[in-house]
Amino acid sequence: MSSERKQLLTRAECSALRGIAIVGIFLHNYCHWLKGIVRENEYTFTMSNSEGMWHALTHPDSNWMLHLLSFFGHYGVPVFLFLSGYGLVLKYERNSHAATAPTSGMPVLQFVRHHYLKLFRMMIVGFVAFTMIDMITPGRHHYQVLDIVGQLGMFNNLLPDPDHIIWPGPYWFFGLMMQLYIVYRLVLYRRHWAVTVALMAVCCLVQLVCDPTGDTLNRLRYNFIGGMLPFGMGLLLARWSMYTSLLSNEKATSHLSSSGESWGRMLQGSWKGLLLILSTAFVVAFSFNYLTWFFVPVFVITASIGLVKLLPVGVMNVLCWLGSISAALFVCHPILRKIFIPMSMWGDVYAGLLLYIVSSVCVAWVFKLLIDKIPK
C-alpha cells in the first residue's frame, strides 16, 4: 500500500478517472447527434465549432449543458489512452530500468494475441447486440463484408472513409487501442524515454502540417498517430513515477528524488485546485487555434488528475464504480442511443437523455457480468 501511495495515481484514482472518461464519452455520443447542439472538433478542426462553443458559454440557454457535453465530452478518449499507457508501464515495466531491460520475456505475438483477445471479449458482446438492434430500428446501417471483417479484426481504422464504415461509430476505439498495443510492444516497451518523446513529437508534427478540415488529418486521427500524445504521456508519467518512487525507497538524495517529493507535496496541498483551474483554462483557450488544439488532451488529462484528487469520498466511490463498468458501458451505450435518441429528436430532449443514462448504466452492469463469463 505504501508503494501505491508513492505513485502519481492510486488504483482508486485511476478507476475514478475511467469513470470521468466514460461519462464524458457516452454523454457526448448522445448529445452531439441532437439538432441545434454545438458540434465537436475531434478528428478535424473547424473554427465555427469553437465559435459555437464560445457562444454557448457566453449566452447560456436551456441546452447549455448539452453543448458542453457535445463539444468537450469526446476528450474522455485521451483520458482512456493516458490510463492505458500508464497501466502498461506499471504492469510490464515495474522494477526494471526502461533503457536497459531485455524484451525477450514478453514475446511479441503472445503480447498482441493477449491484448487482442482482451479487447475482443469486450467488443463482440456489444457488436452482436448492436447489429441486431440496428436491423430492427429505423436508419439501419448497410454493412459491407469488409466492414464486418475489419471490425472483428480491429483494423477498420485503416480502411478508407472510416467515418461511414465504422458502425457503431465509437467502436473505432478498439482498432486504435490495438495499434497502440502493437506500437508499444515493438517500439516503446522498456525503451529509453527519449524514444517515446520522439515518437510523440513526430506524430504531432505529421498532424500539424495537414489541412485542418482535410481527409488526411481525419484518417490520421482515427489511428495511432492521433492518439500517441496522450498514450505517450501515460507511459512517461508512469515511468517517472516509478523511478522517483524507487529513488525514494532507496533514500536517494539526487535532485530527481527531490522533484518527485515536490510533486507529491504539490498534489497533497492547494496546488491540486490550481492544477484543475489552470488546466481547464488552457483547455478552453487552446480550443480556438489549430496549432494549440492538438495539445488540448494534455490539459484535459491534467485537469482530470487535479479533479480526482479534490473530490470527496462519496463522489469518488460513484466514479470508481462507473470506472469498474466503463468497458461494458462503452460497448453498450451505442445500442441504447439507437433506441432512445429518437425521443430526444422529437422534442423530449431531457426525457430521452435521462432514459438513455439510466438504461445504459443498468445494461452496462448486466453486460459486465456477461463479459466476465466469456473464457479468456
N, C-alpha and C positions, 0 to 999 in steps of 0.2 A: 504493500500500500504506500509506503514511504517513497519508493521509486516512482510510483504513478503520480504522486503529488509534485514531484520534481519535473514531470513532463509539462510541456506547454499546455496541453489539453488532457484532462482526465477522461476516463471512459464515459462518465455521465455527461460531460460537456460535449464530447463527440456525438453522443446519442441525441442530445438536445439540438446540436447543430443540424443533424439529419432531420429532426422534427421541423426546425425552421425552414430548411431547404424544401422538404416535401410539401409543406403548407403553401409556400410561395409557388411551387410548380403546379400543384393540382388546382389551385385557385386561379392562377394565370391562365392555364389551359382552358378554363371555362370562360373567364371574363373577356379574353381577347377575341372571342367569337361573337360577342354581342354588338349589335349595331349602335353606332354613336360613341363607342368606347375607344379611348386612345390606344393605338397600336404600338407595339414594342420595336426596338432596334435590337434584334437578336442575331440574325445571320448577316444582315446588311445594315447600313446606316442611312436613314432618311431624316433630314433635318426637320421636316414638317412633323414627324412623330415626336421629336424632342420639344418642338414648339407647342404641340398639342398637350404634352405632359405639363409644360410650364403654365399654360393657360388653365389646365385643370387644377394645378396647385394654387394659383393666384385667384382663380374665380371658382371656388368650390360649388358644386351642385349636389343633387341627391345621389349622383353616381360617383362622387369623389373617390371613395374607396375602391370602386371597381376600376377607375382609371389608373390608380396607383398599382393595384394588383396586376392589371394587364401590362403596364409598362415595365415594372420592376420585378414581377414575380418569377420570370424566367431565370433570374440570377441565382435561383436555387440550384441550377445545374452546376455552375462553377464551384459552389459550396460542396456539392457532392464530389466533384472532381478533386478538390483540395483534400477532402477527407479520404478519398481513395488513395491518393499519393501518400498521405500521412500514414494511413493504415498499412500500406505495403511495406514501408520502411520499418515500422515497428514489428511487423510480422516476419520479414525476411532478412533484415539487416541488424537486428538488435545484437549488441555485444560484439560488433565487428567493425573494423575500420574500413570505411567506404572506398578508400583509394586502393587498398591492398588485398582485401579478402577475395578468395577464389570464387568462381561462379560454378564450379563443377558440381556442387552439392545440390543444384536445382536444375535438372535437365530442361531444355527449352520446351520440347514437345510435351513433357509431363506438366510443366507450368501452364502452357497455353491450354491444354486439354482440361486441366483442373478448373481454370477460370472460365473457359467456355461453358462447361457443364454447370458451373455455379450460376452464370447468367441465364443459361437455357432453362434451368429449373424454374426460375422466376418468370421468364418471358413466355414460355409455352402455355402456361395456365391462362394468363391474360389474353394472349393472342388467339387461342382457340375460342375462349368465351366471347371475345370481341367480334371475331368473324361471324359467329352465329347470331349475335345481336345485330350486327351490321346488316346481315342479309334480310332480317325481318323488320327493319325500321327504315323510314324514308331516307333517301340520299345515300344509298349503299355505294361502297367503293367498288370499282371494276378492277379486280385483281388480275394481273398477268402472272404466268408461271414463274418468270424470273423474279418478280416482286416477292412472291411467297418463298421461293428458294433463298433469295437474298436475305429475307428477314430471319428465316430459320438458321441460315449460316452466318448471320450478323455481318454481312458485307454489303448490304444495300445502300449504305452511305456512299459507296464508291460508284454507284450506278448514276447515269445521267438523270437530271431533273429530280433530285431527292425530295423536293417539296411535294411532289404529286405521286411518287411511287411508294413512299414510306407511310403506311397506314395501319394502325393509328399513328399519327404524327409523332407523339412523344417517344415512340419506340426507336427512334434514331439513336437514342442514348445507348442502347445495347451495342450497336456497331461501333460507336465512339469508344466505349469502355474496352471493347475487345481490342481495338487498335492500340489504345494506351497501355494495356497489359502487355502486348507484344513489344511495343517500343520500350517499355520499362525493362523487360527481361533481356532484350537484345542490346540495348544501348545504354541504359541508365543503372541497371542493377549493380550496386556496390561499386560504381564508378566514382571518380573524383567529382566533387560538387561543381567544378567548372564545366564538366560535360553537360550537366543539367542546365546550367545558366546559358551556355552556348546554344543549346537546342531551343530553349525558351526564346532567346534573342532572335534566332533565325526564323522561328515560326512567326514571331511578331513582325519582323521586317517583311516577310513574304506577304503578309496581310496588308501592311501599311502601304505598299505600292499598288494595291488593287483599286479598282473603281469602287467607291463606297456603295453603290447600288448594283454592281455588276454580278453576273452569274459566277465568275471565278471566285470572288470573295464568298458568295453564298455556299458554294460547294466546299471550299476550304474549311469553313466554319462548321460544316457537318462532320468533319473528320478531325483527326488528332491534332492537326496544325492549329485549329481553332480552340482546342481545349488544353494545349500544352502549358499555357501560362498558369492557370490555377492548379493544374496537376503538378507541375514542377514546383510551385510554391509549397504544396503539401510535402513533397519529397524533401525539399531543402529545410523547411522548418522542423520536420521530424528528425532529420539527421543532426541539425544544430541542437535541438532539444536533447537528444540522446547524448551528444558529445559533451555538452555543458553539464548534463547530469552525471556523466562518467567522471568528469574532472572534479565535480563537487564531491562525489563519493570517495575519490582518491585524495581529497583535501588539497587540490591543486591551488596554486596561488597565482596562476597566469592571469592575464587580462581577459582571456576568454571566459574563465570561470567567474570573474567579477562581473562581466557583462551579462552572463546567464543569471547570476543572482540579482542583478539590477533589473533585468526583465521580469523576474519573478516578483520583486518588490513593486515594480510598476503596476503589474496586473493585480496585486493584492491591495493597492491603495486607490486613491481617487483617479489615477490615470485611466482606469477602466472606463469611466464615464467620458473622459476626454477622448479616448480612443474611439468610442462609439460616435460621439458628436462630430469629431473631425472627419472620420471615415464617411459618415453619412453625408456631410457637406461635400466631400470630394466626389461621392457617387453622383450627386445631383449636378455639380458643376462640370464634371468630366463628361456628362451625357450630351453636351451641346457642341462638341467638336469631334470630328472624325479621328484625329490623331490621339486624342485623350480617351475617347470612347473605348479603345482596346484595353485600357487599364482599369476600367470601372470594376471588373471582377475582383481585382486585388483589394479594393476598398470595401466591396461588399463582404468579402471574407473577413477582413479586419473588423468591420462593423459588427458582423455576426459573432466574432470571438468576444469583442467587448460586451455585446449584449448578453451572451450566455453567462458571463462572469459577473453580471449585475442582477440577474433575475432571481426572484425569491424562490424558495424551495418548492412551493406549491406549483408555480408555473413551470419550473424545471421538471417536476415529476410528469406533468402533462406532456411537455415536449419530448421527454425521454421515452414515454410510451408511444407517442407518434413516431419517434425515431425508430422504435423497435418494430413497427409495422410499415416503415417507409417504403420498403421494397414492394410489399404487397399493395400498398396504396398507389404506388407509381404504376403498377401493371393493371390495376383495376379501374383507375379513375377515368380513362377514356371510354370505358363501357358505360359508366353511369352518366358521363357527359352526353353521350349519344342519346340516352333515354330522356334526360331532364332538360337539356338546353332548349328544345322547342318551347317549353313552358315559359322560359325567360324571354325568348324571342317573340312570343305572342303578347308580351306585356307584363306578365307577373315575374319581374326580374328577380326580386329578392326571395320570393317564394320558391322559384325554381332553383336558385342558388342554395338556399337552405336545405332543400330536399337532396340536392346533389351532395352537399357536405356530409349530411347525416348518413346517407346511403353509402357514400364512398368509404367513410370510416368503418361502418359496420361490415360492408363487403370485404374490405381490406383485412379485417380481423379474421373473417372466415377464410379468405384466400391464404393468409399466413399459415393457418392450420393445415390447409391443403398442400401448400408448397413444402411445408416441413415433413409431410408424409412421403414426398417423392424421393425415391432412393438416390443417394449421392453417387 
